[in-house]
Amino acid sequence: FSGQTFALTPEEKGREIIQQVDQLDTGFGDSRAKLQMILTNRSGGESKRVLEIRTLESTGDGDKSLTIFNSPRDIKGTAFLSFTHAASPDDQWLYLPALKRVKRISSANKSGPFLGSTYAFEDLTSLEVARYNYLYVKDEILDGIDCFLIEMKPSYEYSGYTRQLSWVDKERYIIIKTEYYDRKDALLKTQDFKNFKQYLDKYWRASTQLMVNHQNGKSTRLLWEEYQ
């Protein structure tokens, strides 16, 4: 093209960056990990849960994941099955051992809190490019890391968010921070991803995730270990 370049629109650039994030995290097949979930209330009181997550990668559609709670006793045996879809509503089910029954999470309830944590059901899905509209906002340094700042607007129905802002590490193409804005476009939550480790010489996983709800003062910390 004799040196000629074709500039991408901010929408195209935003989508291309997230496609790269998704592409570099494709091909792991399946994974399992143990984690601690630490819930902190407004006054600083903590409660801890121990759980394991198994993920099965799907080609052509979203991933499947199974979350099983091992402690404390009052929640032990509770299980959450999620099947993310790219273009249609996710399928999600919750097994409650005390009731010995499976409860399907309806699409309209995906914005509700997941078992008392600051995570919503819709936060517990794999990244599917087709689920959002994108906008590249600017380059920005975050905690000394050179990032792309991308705005993501959910294109699926019943989301609890009008938009999300994600900071993507330019070097590794991983998301290191996301802000979530509620239906009134006020800042609702911030999630930070820290202490990344690389597995199979390719896949980056955060060992620590922190989701803070700015409106009710609660937070949830996830500590990942024993990745396979």
Backbone bond lengths (Angstrom), bond angles and torsions (degrees), N, CA, C in turn:
res aa  C-N    CA-C-N  psi(-1)  N-CA   C-N-CA  omega(-1)  CA-C   N-CA-C  phi
1 F - - - 1.474 - - 1.524 110.52 -
2 S 1.316 116.61 21.53 1.471 123.24 178.01 1.533 112.33 47.94
3 G 1.350 115.23 46.35 1.468 119.30 175.32 1.515 114.31 78.49
4 Q 1.322 116.73 0.04 1.453 119.62 -176.71 1.531 109.64 -75.57
5 T 1.321 117.64 135.78 1.464 120.48 177.77 1.526 109.78 -116.91
6 F 1.303 115.54 147.42 1.461 120.84 179.05 1.525 107.85 -110.29
7 A 1.326 115.77 111.62 1.461 120.27 -176.80 1.526 110.40 -70.03
8 L 1.316 115.43 135.62 1.458 120.31 175.03 1.521 109.29 -79.87
9 T 1.319 116.80 146.97 1.462 120.05 171.92 1.530 107.53 -71.14
10 P 1.340 118.80 160.94 1.472 120.63 176.49 1.532 112.06 -56.56
11 E 1.336 116.63 -34.03 1.475 120.25 178.05 1.533 110.41 -67.19
12 E 1.328 116.69 -45.94 1.468 120.88 179.92 1.527 111.39 -64.88
13 K 1.333 115.91 -41.32 1.470 119.93 -178.95 1.536 110.12 -65.81
14 G 1.332 117.03 -42.47 1.458 120.45 178.42 1.514 111.85 -60.34
15 R 1.334 115.36 -44.84 1.466 119.51 179.76 1.527 111.33 -66.07
16 E 1.326 116.54 -39.89 1.463 120.58 -178.74 1.534 111.16 -64.14
17 I 1.323 116.93 -39.12 1.467 121.12 179.60 1.531 110.39 -64.56
18 I 1.340 116.83 -45.55 1.468 119.80 -179.65 1.536 110.57 -68.88
19 Q 1.329 117.08 -33.95 1.470 119.31 175.14 1.531 110.59 -60.39
20 Q 1.328 115.63 -38.37 1.464 120.31 178.20 1.530 110.87 -66.99
21 V 1.344 117.32 -41.06 1.466 121.99 175.55 1.531 109.49 -56.66
22 D 1.322 115.80 -47.63 1.462 121.98 -178.01 1.529 111.52 -65.82
23 Q 1.329 115.48 -43.76 1.466 120.86 -176.29 1.529 111.92 -64.21
24 L 1.344 116.35 -40.59 1.457 120.06 -178.41 1.529 112.32 -71.64
25 D 1.338 116.50 -14.78 1.463 119.95 179.47 1.530 111.52 -105.20
26 T 1.326 116.21 16.08 1.465 121.19 -178.31 1.531 110.23 -101.12
27 G 1.339 115.83 142.58 1.456 120.07 173.40 1.513 115.56 108.93
28 F 1.355 117.81 4.47 1.472 119.31 -178.48 1.532 112.30 -77.63
29 G 1.318 116.99 -18.25 1.467 120.35 175.35 1.510 113.15 83.98
30 D 1.323 115.56 -73.83 1.457 119.07 176.11 1.523 109.23 -154.22
31 S 1.318 115.79 159.84 1.458 119.93 179.10 1.523 109.25 -149.56
32 R 1.318 114.92 160.12 1.457 120.33 170.78 1.512 107.99 -143.30
33 A 1.316 116.02 151.40 1.460 120.75 -179.70 1.518 109.06 -155.49
34 K 1.338 114.81 155.78 1.461 120.52 171.81 1.523 107.57 -105.22
35 L 1.325 115.40 150.83 1.448 116.57 177.63 1.511 111.99 -152.98
36 Q 1.326 113.35 156.33 1.454 121.51 171.98 1.519 107.84 -103.57
37 M 1.320 115.82 136.16 1.467 121.94 175.46 1.524 106.45 -113.46
38 I 1.326 116.32 115.94 1.465 120.92 -178.05 1.521 108.81 -110.21
39 L 1.324 115.87 115.94 1.461 122.21 -178.63 1.527 108.43 -96.37
40 T 1.321 117.24 130.97 1.459 122.10 178.27 1.522 108.83 -121.62
41 N 1.341 116.25 127.91 1.467 118.94 179.84 1.524 110.47 -89.40
42 R 1.323 115.26 179.44 1.462 120.83 -174.00 1.536 112.08 -58.05
43 S 1.334 117.51 -33.75 1.467 120.07 -176.94 1.531 112.81 -91.24
44 G 1.346 116.89 4.61 1.461 120.38 175.08 1.517 114.68 96.24
45 G 1.332 117.82 -0.79 1.460 120.80 177.22 1.523 111.31 -69.07
46 E 1.341 116.38 139.92 1.473 120.39 -175.50 1.522 111.69 -117.73
47 S 1.325 114.93 147.66 1.469 121.35 167.68 1.520 107.49 -135.92
48 K 1.342 115.62 147.56 1.466 119.32 -172.93 1.524 111.02 -120.85
49 R 1.313 115.82 141.51 1.453 122.71 174.06 1.526 108.89 -125.92
50 V 1.327 115.44 147.96 1.463 120.51 177.13 1.521 107.74 -118.12
51 L 1.324 116.66 130.45 1.454 120.05 -175.99 1.517 110.84 -147.00
52 E 1.325 115.43 170.45 1.463 120.43 174.44 1.528 108.18 -133.00
53 I 1.317 114.57 149.40 1.464 120.81 -179.13 1.518 109.34 -127.83
54 R 1.307 115.38 132.58 1.467 121.24 174.36 1.521 107.78 -117.83
55 T 1.314 116.46 135.03 1.458 121.50 -177.90 1.516 110.15 -125.38
56 L 1.307 115.50 135.17 1.465 121.88 176.97 1.527 107.63 -119.98
57 E 1.330 115.00 118.50 1.467 120.05 -177.92 1.531 110.22 -74.00
58 S 1.317 116.37 140.01 1.466 121.25 176.50 1.524 108.51 -118.92
59 T 1.307 116.71 137.42 1.454 119.58 175.04 1.523 107.92 -95.51
60 G 1.325 116.36 135.02 1.456 120.50 179.75 1.520 113.42 86.50
61 D 1.337 117.08 -5.27 1.461 120.38 176.95 1.526 107.01 -154.90
62 G 1.327 116.62 -177.26 1.454 120.49 -178.74 1.516 112.30 -75.23
63 D 1.343 115.25 169.01 1.464 120.55 -178.66 1.525 111.29 -78.92
64 K 1.326 114.98 159.14 1.464 121.99 172.64 1.523 107.51 -104.87
65 S 1.327 116.80 140.38 1.466 118.76 176.05 1.521 110.74 -140.71
66 L 1.330 115.39 147.34 1.455 122.87 179.06 1.529 107.82 -126.26
67 T 1.329 116.13 122.67 1.457 122.93 179.32 1.522 108.59 -113.06
68 I 1.336 117.23 127.41 1.463 121.78 -178.40 1.532 108.82 -125.16
69 F 1.323 116.45 127.66 1.462 121.44 179.27 1.529 110.01 -90.03
70 N 1.342 116.22 129.59 1.466 121.86 -179.12 1.528 113.33 -103.09
71 S 1.340 117.50 -24.02 1.470 120.68 176.22 1.525 108.15 -161.12
72 P 1.356 118.68 159.62 1.461 128.37 3.31 1.534 112.29 -74.50
73 R 1.332 114.68 -179.55 1.456 120.28 -171.41 1.540 112.43 -60.38
74 D 1.347 116.57 -38.21 1.468 118.46 -174.66 1.527 113.40 -68.89
75 I 1.337 116.31 -13.55 1.471 118.84 -179.13 1.535 111.27 -120.31
76 K 1.347 116.33 -3.94 1.473 120.99 -177.12 1.529 111.06 -57.60
77 G 1.328 115.46 135.60 1.461 120.57 179.34 1.514 114.23 90.44
78 T 1.336 116.86 -11.67 1.464 119.95 174.84 1.529 108.08 -64.83
79 A 1.314 116.76 136.48 1.465 120.15 -177.21 1.536 109.92 -135.78
80 F 1.317 115.02 147.30 1.464 121.83 -177.98 1.523 108.23 -129.40
81 L 1.319 116.03 122.16 1.463 122.23 179.60 1.520 108.64 -112.17
82 S 1.319 116.47 126.61 1.459 120.78 -177.58 1.526 110.22 -129.46
83 F 1.322 115.81 132.20 1.458 121.94 175.92 1.522 106.91 -124.58
84 T 1.337 115.37 101.71 1.454 121.50 -178.64 1.522 110.10 -75.23
85 H 1.330 115.66 140.00 1.462 120.15 174.94 1.527 109.23 -120.34
86 A 1.318 115.16 148.28 1.461 119.46 -178.56 1.524 111.47 -74.25
87 A 1.315 116.75 -45.50 1.464 119.86 -170.93 1.528 114.15 -112.50
88 S 1.334 118.04 -20.51 1.464 121.01 -177.96 1.533 109.83 -115.22
89 P 1.343 118.21 167.26 1.472 119.81 -178.45 1.527 111.96 -58.64
90 D 1.338 115.77 144.82 1.466 120.94 178.00 1.527 110.58 -65.28
91 D 1.324 115.15 152.86 1.464 121.01 170.40 1.522 107.52 -102.68
92 Q 1.336 116.88 125.01 1.459 120.92 -179.92 1.528 110.22 -138.83
93 W 1.339 115.85 139.51 1.461 121.66 179.93 1.522 109.49 -134.97
94 L 1.323 116.15 147.22 1.456 122.96 177.80 1.523 108.05 -122.88
95 Y 1.346 117.39 125.61 1.464 121.40 175.37 1.528 108.40 -98.99
96 L 1.334 116.57 122.95 1.457 122.51 -179.04 1.529 108.43 -110.21
97 P 1.341 117.92 105.38 1.467 120.34 -173.25 1.528 113.55 -62.83
98 A 1.349 117.24 -32.96 1.472 119.73 -179.06 1.530 110.53 -61.78
99 L 1.327 115.70 -34.68 1.464 120.32 -179.72 1.522 111.75 -95.92
100 K 1.347 115.72 -8.65 1.469 121.54 -175.70 1.525 111.93 51.00
101 R 1.305 115.00 43.47 1.460 117.40 179.30 1.526 111.08 -144.41
102 V 1.332 113.38 156.08 1.461 121.61 177.87 1.526 108.23 -100.69
103 K 1.323 115.10 131.34 1.464 120.78 -179.29 1.527 107.90 -114.57
104 R 1.294 116.10 124.70 1.471 119.63 177.03 1.530 108.97 -82.19
105 I 1.336 115.83 133.94 1.462 120.31 177.72 1.522 107.85 -86.22
106 S 1.329 117.52 115.59 1.465 119.88 -177.25 1.524 109.80 -73.61
107 S 1.317 115.96 155.76 1.469 121.48 -178.50 1.520 111.31 -56.34
108 A 1.343 116.41 -34.56 1.461 120.47 -176.81 1.528 112.33 -72.38
109 N 1.343 117.57 -15.31 1.474 120.97 -178.09 1.523 113.51 -103.88
110 K 1.325 118.33 8.99 1.464 121.02 -175.31 1.537 112.82 -64.91
111 S 1.345 116.26 -21.37 1.468 118.84 -178.47 1.526 111.52 -85.94
112 G 1.348 117.69 -3.36 1.462 120.97 179.61 1.517 111.71 -72.97
113 P 1.362 117.57 160.58 1.471 120.80 -177.47 1.523 112.10 -71.29
114 F 1.322 115.56 142.55 1.462 122.43 179.65 1.519 109.21 -86.57
115 L 1.326 116.70 104.85 1.475 123.86 174.79 1.529 112.50 48.27
116 G 1.323 116.05 47.79 1.459 120.80 174.46 1.517 115.98 78.03
117 S 1.334 117.48 2.85 1.472 120.59 -179.90 1.530 109.61 -89.58
118 T 1.339 115.82 176.54 1.465 119.54 176.22 1.531 111.26 -86.08
119 Y 1.339 117.24 1.52 1.460 121.38 173.72 1.521 109.15 -85.62
120 A 1.326 115.76 139.37 1.462 120.95 172.12 1.530 107.94 -93.31
121 F 1.328 116.28 161.11 1.470 119.85 177.68 1.535 110.18 -56.68
122 E 1.333 117.02 -35.92 1.474 118.92 -177.16 1.530 112.50 -72.96
123 D 1.345 117.40 -14.48 1.475 120.35 176.77 1.522 111.43 -77.61
124 L 1.341 116.99 -15.78 1.464 121.40 -171.44 1.522 111.54 -99.45
125 T 1.320 115.61 43.36 1.463 120.56 -178.62 1.528 109.09 -127.79
126 S 1.307 115.84 159.98 1.466 119.61 178.54 1.530 109.78 -74.75
127 L 1.319 115.95 156.41 1.461 121.40 178.65 1.526 109.30 -72.45
128 E 1.325 116.43 117.48 1.463 121.79 176.53 1.528 107.66 -120.23
129 V 1.324 116.21 118.40 1.467 121.76 -172.22 1.534 111.98 -56.82
130 A 1.340 116.99 -38.38 1.462 121.19 -174.31 1.531 113.31 -69.02
131 R 1.328 117.76 -10.46 1.470 120.51 -174.73 1.522 113.88 -83.29
132 Y 1.339 117.39 -5.19 1.466 119.93 -175.17 1.528 111.69 -135.63
133 N 1.323 114.29 160.07 1.459 121.96 165.05 1.530 106.57 -105.61
134 Y 1.325 116.61 140.65 1.459 120.79 -169.30 1.513 112.74 -118.40
135 L 1.348 113.37 155.37 1.458 120.54 175.01 1.524 107.98 -148.70
136 Y 1.336 116.50 121.54 1.468 119.86 172.32 1.523 106.80 -75.27
137 V 1.353 116.51 124.04 1.466 120.39 -176.53 1.521 110.67 -93.53
138 K 1.344 116.57 -55.75 1.470 120.75 -178.06 1.522 109.30 -173.22
139 D 1.335 116.05 172.72 1.461 121.59 168.69 1.524 107.25 -88.40
140 E 1.325 117.09 143.61 1.460 119.51 -179.59 1.525 109.84 -152.93
141 I 1.328 116.30 141.18 1.461 121.75 175.33 1.528 107.74 -87.02
142 L 1.331 117.39 125.68 1.461 122.05 177.46 1.525 108.26 -126.63
143 D 1.339 116.51 119.97 1.472 121.69 -178.66 1.536 111.24 50.82
144 G 1.336 115.58 40.13 1.461 120.52 177.58 1.514 114.42 79.42
145 I 1.340 117.30 3.57 1.472 121.38 -178.66 1.531 109.36 -107.01
146 D 1.323 115.68 129.36 1.464 121.60 179.23 1.533 108.59 -74.54
147 C 1.328 116.72 121.15 1.471 121.01 -172.88 1.520 113.23 -128.86
148 F 1.332 114.55 158.04 1.458 122.35 162.24 1.527 106.32 -93.21
149 L 1.342 117.12 136.24 1.461 120.41 173.23 1.528 107.73 -102.21
150 I 1.334 115.81 119.72 1.468 122.18 -174.29 1.528 110.11 -119.72
151 E 1.329 115.82 132.49 1.474 120.17 172.34 1.526 108.52 -94.74
152 M 1.343 115.43 132.57 1.467 121.52 -179.23 1.526 108.10 -123.13
153 K 1.328 116.31 121.75 1.465 120.13 177.63 1.523 108.99 -109.95
154 P 1.351 117.55 121.86 1.459 119.83 -178.30 1.524 111.23 -59.68
155 S 1.334 115.34 133.17 1.461 119.51 177.30 1.523 110.76 -100.46
156 Y 1.355 116.16 -1.40 1.462 119.72 179.77 1.534 109.92 -93.32
157 E 1.312 115.76 157.28 1.455 122.05 -176.34 1.528 110.96 -75.37
158 Y 1.316 116.08 155.13 1.472 124.50 172.78 1.517 115.28 67.66
159 S 1.320 118.82 16.59 1.460 118.52 175.75 1.526 109.26 -66.56
160 G 1.344 115.82 146.20 1.461 119.86 174.98 1.520 112.38 -81.55
161 Y 1.338 117.03 -1.33 1.464 121.47 -175.12 1.532 111.81 -117.44
162 T 1.328 115.03 143.28 1.469 118.16 169.50 1.525 109.54 -82.12
163 R 1.361 114.71 -34.02 1.472 118.48 -178.68 1.516 109.86 -164.98
164 Q 1.316 114.79 164.57 1.461 122.15 174.00 1.527 107.40 -130.43
165 L 1.325 115.83 147.08 1.461 121.23 171.98 1.524 107.62 -113.23
166 S 1.326 116.64 124.26 1.464 120.75 -178.01 1.518 110.98 -121.61
167 W 1.336 115.18 134.95 1.462 122.04 176.01 1.525 107.99 -98.15
168 V 1.336 116.27 119.22 1.462 122.53 -176.39 1.529 109.27 -108.48
169 D 1.316 116.54 119.73 1.463 122.88 176.23 1.535 108.51 -59.53
170 K 1.334 116.57 119.64 1.472 120.98 -175.89 1.527 113.05 -64.23
171 E 1.332 116.22 -30.51 1.461 119.39 -175.21 1.529 111.78 -80.12
172 R 1.333 116.90 -45.34 1.461 120.26 -174.02 1.534 113.45 -101.70
173 Y 1.329 116.44 -8.96 1.474 121.66 -176.54 1.531 111.32 53.31
174 I 1.344 114.52 53.84 1.456 121.00 173.16 1.522 108.29 -127.51
175 I 1.323 116.18 147.74 1.463 121.36 178.61 1.523 108.27 -81.55
176 I 1.342 116.57 125.90 1.466 119.58 -178.52 1.530 112.24 -109.06
177 K 1.327 117.20 -12.56 1.466 119.68 177.10 1.523 108.99 -159.20
178 T 1.347 115.67 142.96 1.464 120.47 174.87 1.521 109.49 -137.08
179 E 1.327 116.40 134.69 1.463 122.13 171.08 1.529 108.40 -105.74
180 Y 1.332 116.03 139.37 1.466 121.84 -178.34 1.532 109.09 -116.41
181 Y 1.326 116.53 128.10 1.462 122.11 -179.15 1.526 109.79 -109.37
182 D 1.341 116.14 133.05 1.464 120.56 -174.09 1.529 111.95 -75.39
183 R 1.324 115.82 -174.70 1.470 120.13 -174.57 1.527 112.45 -66.69
184 K 1.345 116.49 -16.69 1.473 119.74 175.25 1.529 110.33 -95.51
185 D 1.332 116.58 7.10 1.458 124.54 -179.66 1.535 112.52 65.25
186 A 1.336 116.21 28.75 1.473 120.80 171.84 1.525 108.13 -97.56
187 L 1.342 116.86 148.29 1.457 120.71 179.62 1.526 108.99 -62.64
188 L 1.316 116.62 120.91 1.460 122.81 -178.81 1.525 111.44 -100.93
189 K 1.335 116.60 -52.19 1.462 120.92 -173.20 1.520 110.71 -142.94
190 T 1.326 115.07 157.32 1.463 122.49 171.89 1.524 107.93 -129.94
191 Q 1.326 116.31 134.14 1.462 120.31 175.07 1.525 109.41 -119.39
192 D 1.337 115.62 128.04 1.465 121.75 176.96 1.520 109.16 -111.00
193 F 1.336 115.81 137.94 1.470 123.00 177.23 1.522 107.56 -113.11
194 K 1.332 117.02 122.09 1.463 119.56 -174.76 1.530 111.48 -136.07
195 N 1.346 114.75 169.95 1.474 122.32 176.15 1.530 111.35 54.27
196 F 1.312 115.25 57.54 1.468 120.60 -179.39 1.516 111.39 -72.21
197 K 1.326 115.65 140.94 1.459 122.06 171.25 1.518 107.87 -126.10
198 Q 1.333 115.34 149.65 1.462 119.63 -179.13 1.526 109.61 -103.91
199 Y 1.334 114.93 134.50 1.462 121.44 -179.42 1.525 109.82 -116.94
200 L 1.322 116.53 145.07 1.474 122.85 -179.33 1.533 111.66 53.76
201 D 1.343 115.80 29.33 1.482 122.17 179.52 1.524 112.97 59.83
202 K 1.337 117.64 18.13 1.460 118.68 -177.05 1.526 114.34 -143.18
203 Y 1.330 116.49 -46.30 1.473 119.76 -166.85 1.520 111.63 -95.01
204 W 1.330 115.12 121.92 1.463 120.98 179.51 1.524 109.73 -89.88
205 R 1.330 116.29 132.94 1.461 121.89 177.05 1.527 109.04 -132.66
206 A 1.326 115.75 133.43 1.462 120.62 177.50 1.527 108.80 -76.38
207 S 1.329 117.31 130.72 1.464 120.66 175.69 1.524 111.17 -80.17
208 T 1.340 115.80 -21.72 1.467 120.73 -179.08 1.526 109.91 -131.58
209 Q 1.325 115.72 129.88 1.463 121.35 172.17 1.523 107.47 -126.01
210 L 1.324 116.52 138.86 1.460 121.30 178.04 1.525 108.83 -130.42
211 M 1.342 116.22 120.25 1.464 121.88 177.75 1.527 108.26 -112.54
212 V 1.331 115.85 114.53 1.468 122.01 -178.29 1.527 108.75 -108.36
213 N 1.340 115.82 128.76 1.467 120.91 173.65 1.525 107.42 -95.31
214 H 1.337 116.79 113.14 1.469 121.30 -174.92 1.526 111.60 -76.82
215 Q 1.326 117.48 -15.53 1.465 119.98 -175.34 1.522 112.71 -91.42
216 N 1.349 118.12 -26.93 1.469 118.26 178.82 1.532 113.37 -119.12
217 G 1.348 116.82 0.93 1.456 120.28 174.83 1.519 115.39 77.53
218 K 1.341 117.95 5.66 1.465 121.05 -179.26 1.535 109.96 -92.95
219 S 1.341 115.76 157.35 1.466 119.54 175.18 1.528 109.72 -144.87
220 T 1.324 115.18 158.89 1.467 122.31 177.04 1.518 108.33 -133.29
221 R 1.343 115.43 127.60 1.466 120.91 178.38 1.510 108.65 -111.28
222 L 1.329 116.77 131.88 1.461 121.93 176.75 1.526 108.50 -112.22
223 L 1.328 115.55 125.08 1.468 121.46 178.55 1.516 108.07 -114.64
224 W 1.345 116.42 110.02 1.462 123.20 -174.93 1.528 110.72 -91.64
225 E 1.339 115.48 140.53 1.475 119.19 177.10 1.531 109.30 -151.67
226 E 1.339 114.15 166.35 1.466 122.04 176.86 1.538 112.46 54.02
227 Y 1.319 116.23 44.81 1.475 119.92 175.45 1.533 110.36 -64.29
228 Q 1.300 116.09 134.34 1.473 120.59 172.54 1.511 108.35 -130.80
